[in-house]
Amino acid sequence: MTLKIEQATPYPYSFDVEHTALVIIDMQRDFVEPGGFGETLGNDVTMLQAIIPAVAAMLAGWRAVGGLVIHTREAHAADLHDCPPAKRLRGAPALRIGDEGPMGRILIAGEPGNQIVPALAPVDGEWVIDKPGKGAFYATRLHERLQDAGITHLVFMGVTTEVCVQTSMREANDRGYECLIVEDGTASYFPEFKAATLAMLTAQGAIVGWSATSEMLLKEMQ
Ligand code: C5J
């Protein structure tokens, strides 16, 4: 099934569901709920909670057409061997990566805070990629798995727009994927950073990729 999003920015985006994956970046409790990594950095996590309904609607629509769904989590091993000291020691957060917080150890794989929020929980057959970096392709086998699955197009959602979503979309673009970001399916703790990111990704004739709203996509997918 080939779909065309006529109103996408900066020009129409065409994709074939069989060769496209929906990539939901880091919708984990660490970023979205109080007491996690996002809040320890001093952020207002309610900014990110606001997109859950739009992400859930896209996820339901994508599942209904049988497309591949990929969830990522920013996650480190319990012994922190995959967390560079530069990442752990930077800044002055209330709690650092690996410290014990209200939802278990901050940003550690398997801890309660590292789980995808219940409204967007993965189901059988969906991929869950734990990534130690901001980008989903760094130190993971995502590219190899996508190649094996014949995926050429990626539709991105998740948090935060200017950090893990943008990094992942840029990594994907450099690997040859045709990428689109869902405008209302992504959020930042800083609305001005989200706006700037959407503008810079799509500028210069889709230099990194396209953007569109969930409504535009869901209308075509019906
Ligand atoms: C951050 C992310 N912001 N998922 N991670 O540290 O964007």
Boltz pocket constraint, residues with backbone or C-beta under 6 A from the ligand:
constraints:
  - pocket:
      binder: B
      contacts: [[A, 25], [A, 26], [A, 31], [A, 74], [A, 134], [A, 159], [A, 160], [A, 161], [A, 163], [A, 164], [A, 165]]
      max_distance: 6.0
